[in-house]
Amino acid sequence: MIKVSIMYPYSDKSNFDIDYYCDKHIPMVEKYFGATCQGITVDEGIMDEGTHQLPAFYAMAHFYFESIEAFQDTFAPHAEKIMGDAVNYTNVEPIIQISNIRISIKKGRT
C-alpha cells in the first residue's frame, strides 16, 4: 500500500482556507477517486503553545492507494479539476510525496 501526501508549507506571506479544503475540496477529490482510494486523512498544523513555534505546514492530506499505478490511473483523468480548485483555498505550492507504508498501527478512533 502507498500513501500520497500533499503538504502545504506555512509562510507568513501565504494563506490557506482549511474550512474550504475540508468541506469542499477533499469531498470533491474523494468523489473523483472513488473506491480506488482506500482512505483519506487531513491534518491541520497548529502552533506549539509552549514555544509559540508556528507549524511547518498549514495542512497535510494523505491518500491511501494499493499502488502507485492505482493512484496515477485515478488521478490523471481529474488532475486539471483537482489542481485547478487550489485557487479557492490557497496560494501555497504544495510538496507532494509518495511513500510505501511500512507499518500502520491504529489505536482508538480519530
NUKOLMAR-86487 format. One record per residue (C-alpha): residue in three letters; x, y, z negated. Coordinates in nm, 3 decimals. Layout:
% NUKOLMAR-86487
REC  aa       u       v       w
REC Ala       X       Y       Z
...
END
This chain:
% NUKOLMAR-86487
REC  aa       u       v       w
REC Met   0.000   0.000   0.000
REC Ile   0.115   0.355   0.071
REC Lys   0.036   0.693  -0.078
REC Val   0.025   1.010   0.132
REC Ser   0.091   1.309  -0.093
REC Ile   0.009   1.662   0.019
REC Met   0.174   1.909  -0.220
REC Tyr   0.120   2.285  -0.225
REC Pro   0.418   2.466  -0.385
REC Tyr   0.340   2.750  -0.624
REC Ser   0.456   3.101  -0.535
REC Asp   0.357   3.439  -0.674
REC Lys   0.313   3.557  -0.313
REC Ser   0.064   3.287  -0.216
REC Asn  -0.288   3.181  -0.305
REC Phe  -0.479   2.860  -0.347
REC Asp  -0.855   2.817  -0.398
REC Ile  -0.876   2.491  -0.594
REC Asp  -1.257   2.502  -0.606
REC Tyr  -1.289   2.518  -0.227
REC Tyr  -1.023   2.248  -0.195
REC Cys  -1.203   2.007  -0.429
REC Asp  -1.563   2.094  -0.339
REC Lys  -1.539   2.133   0.039
REC His  -1.204   2.031   0.190
REC Ile  -1.150   1.696   0.018
REC Pro  -1.509   1.575   0.079
REC Met  -1.463   1.664   0.449
REC Val  -1.136   1.467   0.463
REC Glu  -1.296   1.175   0.279
REC Lys  -1.573   1.166   0.538
REC Tyr  -1.324   1.161   0.827
REC Phe  -1.105   0.895   0.663
REC Gly  -1.396   0.668   0.573
REC Ala  -1.335   0.324   0.426
REC Thr  -0.978   0.310   0.561
REC Cys  -0.876   0.542   0.280
REC Gln  -0.874   0.333  -0.036
REC Gly  -0.865   0.619  -0.285
REC Ile  -0.808   0.990  -0.334
REC Thr  -0.685   1.190  -0.631
REC Val  -0.629   1.563  -0.665
REC Asp  -0.403   1.713  -0.931
REC Glu  -0.415   2.081  -1.028
REC Gly  -0.092   2.232  -1.159
REC Ile  -0.123   2.413  -1.491
REC Met   0.104   2.642  -1.685
REC Asp   0.310   2.488  -1.965
REC Glu   0.168   2.669  -2.268
REC Gly   0.477   2.601  -2.478
REC Thr   0.728   2.756  -2.240
REC His   0.491   2.961  -2.023
REC Gln   0.654   2.788  -1.727
REC Leu   0.444   2.814  -1.411
REC Pro   0.364   2.490  -1.228
REC Ala   0.582   2.375  -0.940
REC Phe   0.268   2.308  -0.735
REC Tyr  -0.078   2.464  -0.718
REC Ala  -0.220   2.125  -0.634
REC Met  -0.134   1.781  -0.503
REC Ala  -0.366   1.547  -0.319
REC His  -0.290   1.177  -0.291
REC Phe  -0.449   0.949  -0.033
REC Tyr  -0.409   0.572  -0.052
REC Phe  -0.393   0.351   0.258
REC Glu  -0.298  -0.008   0.331
REC Ser  -0.021   0.102   0.570
REC Ile   0.136   0.398   0.748
REC Glu  -0.033   0.283   1.068
REC Ala  -0.374   0.282   0.898
REC Phe  -0.314   0.640   0.784
REC Gln  -0.189   0.757   1.124
REC Asp  -0.475   0.592   1.312
REC Thr  -0.728   0.752   1.076
REC Phe  -0.568   1.096   1.056
REC Ala  -0.480   1.156   1.422
REC Pro  -0.835   1.193   1.563
REC His  -0.922   1.451   1.294
REC Ala  -0.587   1.626   1.241
REC Glu  -0.687   1.953   1.406
REC Lys  -1.005   1.992   1.199
REC Ile  -0.838   1.888   0.873
REC Met  -0.537   2.114   0.916
REC Gly  -0.747   2.398   1.059
REC Asp  -0.951   2.415   0.739
REC Ala  -0.642   2.517   0.536
REC Val  -0.702   2.888   0.607
REC Asn  -1.015   2.859   0.392
REC Tyr  -0.824   2.765   0.076
REC Thr  -0.457   2.863   0.102
REC Asn  -0.172   3.039   0.278
REC Val   0.078   2.781   0.147
REC Glu   0.272   2.549   0.378
REC Pro   0.230   2.204   0.220
REC Ile   0.500   1.948   0.158
REC Ile   0.396   1.603   0.277
REC Gln   0.544   1.279   0.152
REC Ile   0.455   0.921   0.233
REC Ser   0.556   0.670  -0.033
REC Asn   0.541   0.298  -0.088
REC Ile   0.355   0.224  -0.409
REC Arg   0.583   0.002  -0.612
REC Ile   0.391  -0.003  -0.940
REC Ser   0.037   0.108  -1.026
REC Ile  -0.087   0.081  -1.383
REC Lys  -0.434   0.213  -1.464
REC Lys  -0.549   0.259  -1.821
REC Gly  -0.884   0.407  -1.913
REC Arg  -1.084   0.641  -1.696
REC Thr  -0.977   0.972  -1.544
END
